Amino acid sequence: MSKNFEIQELAIAITAKNLNHTVITPDFLKYTGIVPTDWELAREPVFNNFVVQIFYKSGVGIVAQPNNVTVVESIGAKQQAEIQIPKITHQLVEKLSQVEYQRVGINPRGFVVFNSDAEAYQYINGKLLAPGSWQEFEGAKVNAALQLSYPLKRGILNLSINQANVQFPDKVAAAILFSGNFNYSLLGNTPAEKLQDLQQIITNWQVSVGTFQKLLVENFLTSSEAPKNISVFPPMAKN
């Protein structure tokens, strides 16, 4: 990765006790001011006992399950001031302030495009992993993915590295997908204190994203491996 690296997708995932996911509807989001009233749905929402999925043409989506809600946005070439999900998540948490919040994840994701599947394969199996006989068995090459975890001072940074195929408008390209997850337990002895900590983490989302970029710049990618500026908002990369 180089200085031209840009996060392609950002998600904020929140876990809370007694969160009833079925209350989250397009009307609820619009009439409470969580999303702008002029936003158009990108597709028909999904509602059932297990999941609610609401996606907008603006590139923002909300996915809710029992005791969990995730707000996700396609970032691409957006300027920081254009990114919507911190504000939307703040407002969603305020409107659902009576639930007991427990954890929050700040989850950035981006990818690097390679010239061929062979080059992408070599990045993981030749650059990140030590060569050995284990990489081949009965004539078949191993398919490898990395799951790394860094216990930082404030929370845990999990990093997944996977080979994928990314759909361009005119072709499918080989890529390496980097998915970050900052897993924060909320501090405080009362629900109100945890809510305050949650809002502070959301406000400081840029710090988490900056740490993710720093990790990749310093340890995983070179300047010649800069990602392409295309969105991975659904449909996303195919593993």
Secondary structure by P-SEA (a helix, b strand, c coil): ccccccccbbbbbbbbcccccccccaaaaaaaccccccccccccccccccbbbbbccccbbbbbcccbbbbbbbcccccccccccaaaaaaaaaaacccccccccbbbbbccccccaaaaaaaaacccccccccccccccccbbbbbbbbbcccbbbbbbbbbbbbbcccbbbbbbbbbbbbccccccccaaaaaaaaaaaaaaaaaaaaaaaaaaaaccccccccccccccccccccc
